[in-house]
Amino acid sequence: MANMSIKLVKSLNGRLEKHIATAHSLGLRRIGDTTVQPDNAATKGKIALIGYLLEVEEEK
């Protein structure tokens, strides 16, 4: 199964609580934090919600 590399590129300050919680569920707490997540429907849904804060790359 493929993975996705997800990096937080914008601050969580002043964002909706739901968006902050979504970022934390992905393991992203500060600008520059990077995590590798599986490429599945749950992860894609989280990215769709807070994609404006993230930089996403496909990994093989």
Contacts in CASP RR format, 6 or more apart in sequence:
PFRMAT RR
TARGET T0000
AUTHOR 0000-0000-0000
METHOD contacts of the structure
MODEL  1
MANMSIKLVKSLNGRLEKHIATAHSLGLRRIGDTTVQPDNAATKGKIALI
GYLLEVEEEK
1 38 0 8 1.000
1 39 0 8 1.000
1 40 0 8 1.000
2 38 0 8 1.000
2 39 0 8 1.000
2 58 0 8 1.000
2 59 0 8 1.000
2 60 0 8 1.000
3 36 0 8 1.000
3 37 0 8 1.000
3 38 0 8 1.000
3 39 0 8 1.000
3 59 0 8 1.000
4 36 0 8 1.000
4 37 0 8 1.000
4 38 0 8 1.000
4 39 0 8 1.000
4 43 0 8 1.000
4 47 0 8 1.000
4 56 0 8 1.000
4 57 0 8 1.000
4 58 0 8 1.000
4 59 0 8 1.000
5 34 0 8 1.000
5 35 0 8 1.000
5 36 0 8 1.000
5 56 0 8 1.000
5 57 0 8 1.000
5 58 0 8 1.000
5 59 0 8 1.000
6 26 0 8 1.000
6 28 0 8 1.000
6 34 0 8 1.000
6 35 0 8 1.000
6 36 0 8 1.000
6 37 0 8 1.000
6 47 0 8 1.000
6 54 0 8 1.000
6 55 0 8 1.000
6 56 0 8 1.000
7 28 0 8 1.000
7 32 0 8 1.000
7 33 0 8 1.000
7 34 0 8 1.000
7 54 0 8 1.000
7 55 0 8 1.000
7 56 0 8 1.000
7 57 0 8 1.000
8 23 0 8 1.000
8 28 0 8 1.000
8 29 0 8 1.000
8 30 0 8 1.000
8 31 0 8 1.000
8 32 0 8 1.000
8 33 0 8 1.000
8 34 0 8 1.000
8 53 0 8 1.000
8 54 0 8 1.000
9 31 0 8 1.000
9 32 0 8 1.000
9 53 0 8 1.000
9 54 0 8 1.000
9 55 0 8 1.000
10 31 0 8 1.000
10 52 0 8 1.000
10 53 0 8 1.000
11 31 0 8 1.000
12 19 0 8 1.000
12 20 0 8 1.000
12 23 0 8 1.000
12 29 0 8 1.000
12 53 0 8 1.000
15 53 0 8 1.000
18 49 0 8 1.000
19 49 0 8 1.000
19 50 0 8 1.000
19 53 0 8 1.000
22 46 0 8 1.000
22 49 0 8 1.000
22 50 0 8 1.000
23 29 0 8 1.000
23 50 0 8 1.000
23 53 0 8 1.000
25 46 0 8 1.000
26 35 0 8 1.000
26 37 0 8 1.000
26 43 0 8 1.000
26 46 0 8 1.000
27 33 0 8 1.000
27 35 0 8 1.000
28 35 0 8 1.000
28 54 0 8 1.000
36 59 0 8 1.000
37 43 0 8 1.000
39 58 0 8 1.000
47 54 0 8 1.000
47 56 0 8 1.000
END
